[in-house]
Amino acid sequence: MIVPTPVPLTGARALLLWGLGCLQRYRIRGLSMTPTLADGDTVLIDPRGRPAVGAVVVARHPYRSDVTVVKRVAAITEAGKLHLSGDNPAESTDSAHYGALPPERLLGVVVAKLPR
C-alpha cells in the first residue's frame, strides 16, 4: 500500500529556493493526480531531490521525450527504477503500461504547490 505524501503549499523557504534557481516551476496538465493536484495547479520541483515511495515526482515519459508525467512513486526496485502511478486511476496512464522508469528519466521531486 502506498502512503501518499501530501504536497504542501509553498512557504517562504520554497519561494526563496525557487528565486535562487534551486527549484523549478511546473504546471500540471490533466487529471491523473486529482485530488492531490488539479489540472492547472503549479508546483515547485527539486531536480536534486531523491524520490521515496509515496512522493510525487515529475519525469520524462519513457517512450516520448517530449512528454512529461506527474505521478506518485508506488515502488522503487533494487536496481533503482521507479514504478509510478496516478492518484486518479480512471484518468491515469501508469507505469503498469510502460514498466519501471529508469532514474535518469526523473526531472524532480515535487516539494510544494503554489496557491491558486
Secondary structure, DSSP 8 states (H G I E B T S, - for coil): --------B--HHHHHHHHTTSSEEEE--SSTTTTTS-TT-EEEEETT----TT-EEEEE-SS-TT-EEEEEEEEE-TT--EEEE-S-GGG---HHHH--B-GGGEEEEEEEEE--
